[in-house]
Amino acid sequence: MKAIQTRPQQGLDGLTLVDLPDPGDPGPNASLAAHKALGSIMRARLQVYAALSAFHHRKNGVAAQEPSAIEQIPA
């Protein structure tokens, strides 16, 4: 067995997930058809993801937009 060593992650400095920008649709619904969510719990999660995304866009005053080029995805 080998130990993995990592550096501490930079903190959010008081920010919460609600304050962070929405990176698009990172949920399981943005996957290949073969990897789509199954079951009632996953279907409920998809509704939560959609509601959270809508909240972020409303709060930030921006329209939902899917990236059309790799350069548009934040690093």
Biotite code that builds the C-alpha atoms (Angstrom):
import biotite.structure as struc

atoms = struc.array([
    struc.Atom([0.000, 0.000, 0.000], chain_id="A", res_id=1, res_name="MET", atom_name="CA", element="C"),
    struc.Atom([1.242, 3.467, -0.839], chain_id="A", res_id=2, res_name="LYS", atom_name="CA", element="C"),
    struc.Atom([0.346, 6.676, 0.988], chain_id="A", res_id=3, res_name="ALA", atom_name="CA", element="C"),
    struc.Atom([-0.975, 9.594, -1.019], chain_id="A", res_id=4, res_name="ILE", atom_name="CA", element="C"),
    struc.Atom([0.103, 13.037, 0.116], chain_id="A", res_id=5, res_name="GLN", atom_name="CA", element="C"),
    struc.Atom([-1.733, 16.179, -0.953], chain_id="A", res_id=6, res_name="THR", atom_name="CA", element="C"),
    struc.Atom([-1.495, 19.839, -0.121], chain_id="A", res_id=7, res_name="ARG", atom_name="CA", element="C"),
    struc.Atom([-4.357, 21.507, 1.773], chain_id="A", res_id=8, res_name="PRO", atom_name="CA", element="C"),
    struc.Atom([-7.057, 22.970, -0.454], chain_id="A", res_id=9, res_name="GLN", atom_name="CA", element="C"),
    struc.Atom([-7.587, 26.691, -0.533], chain_id="A", res_id=10, res_name="GLN", atom_name="CA", element="C"),
    struc.Atom([-10.634, 27.666, 1.542], chain_id="A", res_id=11, res_name="GLY", atom_name="CA", element="C"),
    struc.Atom([-13.711, 29.494, 0.323], chain_id="A", res_id=12, res_name="LEU", atom_name="CA", element="C"),
    struc.Atom([-13.031, 32.518, 2.558], chain_id="A", res_id=13, res_name="ASP", atom_name="CA", element="C"),
    struc.Atom([-16.550, 32.562, 3.987], chain_id="A", res_id=14, res_name="GLY", atom_name="CA", element="C"),
    struc.Atom([-18.324, 31.770, 0.724], chain_id="A", res_id=15, res_name="LEU", atom_name="CA", element="C"),
    struc.Atom([-20.900, 29.017, 0.528], chain_id="A", res_id=16, res_name="THR", atom_name="CA", element="C"),
    struc.Atom([-21.996, 26.907, -2.422], chain_id="A", res_id=17, res_name="LEU", atom_name="CA", element="C"),
    struc.Atom([-24.877, 29.345, -2.935], chain_id="A", res_id=18, res_name="VAL", atom_name="CA", element="C"),
    struc.Atom([-22.335, 32.149, -3.541], chain_id="A", res_id=19, res_name="ASP", atom_name="CA", element="C"),
    struc.Atom([-20.340, 30.247, -6.139], chain_id="A", res_id=20, res_name="LEU", atom_name="CA", element="C"),
    struc.Atom([-21.137, 30.575, -9.853], chain_id="A", res_id=21, res_name="PRO", atom_name="CA", element="C"),
    struc.Atom([-23.041, 27.758, -11.512], chain_id="A", res_id=22, res_name="ASP", atom_name="CA", element="C"),
    struc.Atom([-20.645, 25.862, -13.809], chain_id="A", res_id=23, res_name="PRO", atom_name="CA", element="C"),
    struc.Atom([-23.439, 24.768, -16.135], chain_id="A", res_id=24, res_name="GLY", atom_name="CA", element="C"),
    struc.Atom([-25.087, 21.413, -15.592], chain_id="A", res_id=25, res_name="ASP", atom_name="CA", element="C"),
    struc.Atom([-22.617, 19.209, -13.704], chain_id="A", res_id=26, res_name="PRO", atom_name="CA", element="C"),
    struc.Atom([-25.316, 16.765, -12.657], chain_id="A", res_id=27, res_name="GLY", atom_name="CA", element="C"),
    struc.Atom([-25.800, 13.194, -13.782], chain_id="A", res_id=28, res_name="PRO", atom_name="CA", element="C"),
    struc.Atom([-28.251, 14.307, -16.457], chain_id="A", res_id=29, res_name="ASN", atom_name="CA", element="C"),
    struc.Atom([-25.341, 15.808, -18.430], chain_id="A", res_id=30, res_name="ALA", atom_name="CA", element="C"),
    struc.Atom([-23.915, 12.389, -19.193], chain_id="A", res_id=31, res_name="SER", atom_name="CA", element="C"),
    struc.Atom([-24.116, 9.796, -21.928], chain_id="A", res_id=32, res_name="LEU", atom_name="CA", element="C"),
    struc.Atom([-27.445, 8.036, -22.408], chain_id="A", res_id=33, res_name="ALA", atom_name="CA", element="C"),
    struc.Atom([-25.884, 4.805, -21.120], chain_id="A", res_id=34, res_name="ALA", atom_name="CA", element="C"),
    struc.Atom([-25.009, 6.610, -17.859], chain_id="A", res_id=35, res_name="HIS", atom_name="CA", element="C"),
    struc.Atom([-28.349, 8.331, -17.227], chain_id="A", res_id=36, res_name="LYS", atom_name="CA", element="C"),
    struc.Atom([-29.710, 8.252, -13.707], chain_id="A", res_id=37, res_name="ALA", atom_name="CA", element="C"),
    struc.Atom([-31.904, 5.317, -12.751], chain_id="A", res_id=38, res_name="LEU", atom_name="CA", element="C"),
    struc.Atom([-34.382, 4.990, -9.898], chain_id="A", res_id=39, res_name="GLY", atom_name="CA", element="C"),
    struc.Atom([-36.597, 7.372, -7.969], chain_id="A", res_id=40, res_name="SER", atom_name="CA", element="C"),
    struc.Atom([-33.796, 8.788, -5.792], chain_id="A", res_id=41, res_name="ILE", atom_name="CA", element="C"),
    struc.Atom([-31.777, 9.737, -8.852], chain_id="A", res_id=42, res_name="MET", atom_name="CA", element="C"),
    struc.Atom([-34.846, 11.270, -10.521], chain_id="A", res_id=43, res_name="ARG", atom_name="CA", element="C"),
    struc.Atom([-35.378, 13.366, -7.379], chain_id="A", res_id=44, res_name="ALA", atom_name="CA", element="C"),
    struc.Atom([-31.711, 14.446, -7.463], chain_id="A", res_id=45, res_name="ARG", atom_name="CA", element="C"),
    struc.Atom([-32.175, 15.649, -11.042], chain_id="A", res_id=46, res_name="LEU", atom_name="CA", element="C"),
    struc.Atom([-35.028, 17.906, -9.903], chain_id="A", res_id=47, res_name="GLN", atom_name="CA", element="C"),
    struc.Atom([-32.839, 19.295, -7.106], chain_id="A", res_id=48, res_name="VAL", atom_name="CA", element="C"),
    struc.Atom([-29.990, 19.969, -9.563], chain_id="A", res_id=49, res_name="TYR", atom_name="CA", element="C"),
    struc.Atom([-32.368, 21.802, -11.909], chain_id="A", res_id=50, res_name="ALA", atom_name="CA", element="C"),
    struc.Atom([-33.817, 23.904, -9.070], chain_id="A", res_id=51, res_name="ALA", atom_name="CA", element="C"),
    struc.Atom([-30.353, 24.773, -7.724], chain_id="A", res_id=52, res_name="LEU", atom_name="CA", element="C"),
    struc.Atom([-29.141, 25.748, -11.194], chain_id="A", res_id=53, res_name="SER", atom_name="CA", element="C"),
    struc.Atom([-32.198, 27.984, -11.691], chain_id="A", res_id=54, res_name="ALA", atom_name="CA", element="C"),
    struc.Atom([-31.584, 29.573, -8.273], chain_id="A", res_id=55, res_name="PHE", atom_name="CA", element="C"),
    struc.Atom([-27.937, 30.314, -9.126], chain_id="A", res_id=56, res_name="HIS", atom_name="CA", element="C"),
    struc.Atom([-28.860, 31.884, -12.452], chain_id="A", res_id=57, res_name="HIS", atom_name="CA", element="C"),
    struc.Atom([-31.601, 34.008, -10.858], chain_id="A", res_id=58, res_name="ARG", atom_name="CA", element="C"),
    struc.Atom([-29.340, 35.098, -7.971], chain_id="A", res_id=59, res_name="LYS", atom_name="CA", element="C"),
    struc.Atom([-26.446, 35.966, -10.295], chain_id="A", res_id=60, res_name="ASN", atom_name="CA", element="C"),
    struc.Atom([-28.687, 37.655, -12.878], chain_id="A", res_id=61, res_name="GLY", atom_name="CA", element="C"),
    struc.Atom([-27.404, 35.581, -15.789], chain_id="A", res_id=62, res_name="VAL", atom_name="CA", element="C"),
    struc.Atom([-29.136, 33.372, -18.314], chain_id="A", res_id=63, res_name="ALA", atom_name="CA", element="C"),
    struc.Atom([-28.420, 29.651, -18.423], chain_id="A", res_id=64, res_name="ALA", atom_name="CA", element="C"),
    struc.Atom([-25.965, 28.928, -21.207], chain_id="A", res_id=65, res_name="GLN", atom_name="CA", element="C"),
    struc.Atom([-24.238, 25.749, -22.325], chain_id="A", res_id=66, res_name="GLU", atom_name="CA", element="C"),
    struc.Atom([-20.611, 26.166, -23.428], chain_id="A", res_id=67, res_name="PRO", atom_name="CA", element="C"),
    struc.Atom([-20.001, 25.800, -27.158], chain_id="A", res_id=68, res_name="SER", atom_name="CA", element="C"),
    struc.Atom([-16.202, 25.544, -26.874], chain_id="A", res_id=69, res_name="ALA", atom_name="CA", element="C"),
    struc.Atom([-13.783, 24.030, -24.380], chain_id="A", res_id=70, res_name="ILE", atom_name="CA", element="C"),
    struc.Atom([-12.312, 27.485, -23.698], chain_id="A", res_id=71, res_name="GLU", atom_name="CA", element="C"),
    struc.Atom([-15.642, 28.598, -22.176], chain_id="A", res_id=72, res_name="GLN", atom_name="CA", element="C"),
    struc.Atom([-15.411, 26.038, -19.350], chain_id="A", res_id=73, res_name="ILE", atom_name="CA", element="C"),
    struc.Atom([-13.793, 27.532, -16.226], chain_id="A", res_id=74, res_name="PRO", atom_name="CA", element="C"),
    struc.Atom([-10.601, 25.831, -15.102], chain_id="A", res_id=75, res_name="ALA", atom_name="CA", element="C"),
])
